[in-house]
């Protein structure tokens, strides 16, 4: 993600609106929600994937309920930074979603997000069952928080405040 993409996203996403972070998996979709000031990401929900249309319908309801102005989509790059089949599937999901949910989308590197969250849950002595319930939405929060921090770092605190609070 480069500075031009971040600036375009900050301008396109509605100021004063929240962002949703998405960790798209083959069986689940982890979701996280930012605060209105776009400083803090919190886990929101894990959607058990059924079919594309009902999955996007649930995402749409959440976007409307929480007055979301943009989506931060985790991009599952390979460890060497190259794009593989999972990246293609993620980009395809976004392409197919656009006619049903027309919000600006920013792709953010999600390498090691699930691993980092899993390590933290193990360190907190969370049971395997509990980890399974929360890992996807925590990974989405990890991705979203990283993106929020990166935008603030690139745009600068003052400019980010201005762009995000319009």
RAFEN-V135704 format. One record per helix or strand of 2 or more residues. SS is the DSSP state (helix for helix, strand for strand). FROM is the first residue (numbers start at 1). LEN is the number of residues. Records with the same first field share a line. If there is no record, write none. Layout:
SS=FROM-LEN / FROM-LEN
This chain:
helix=3-10 / 52-14 / 85-14 / 113-11 / 128-28 / 157-8
strand=18-7 / 28-7 / 41-8 / 68-8 / 104-6
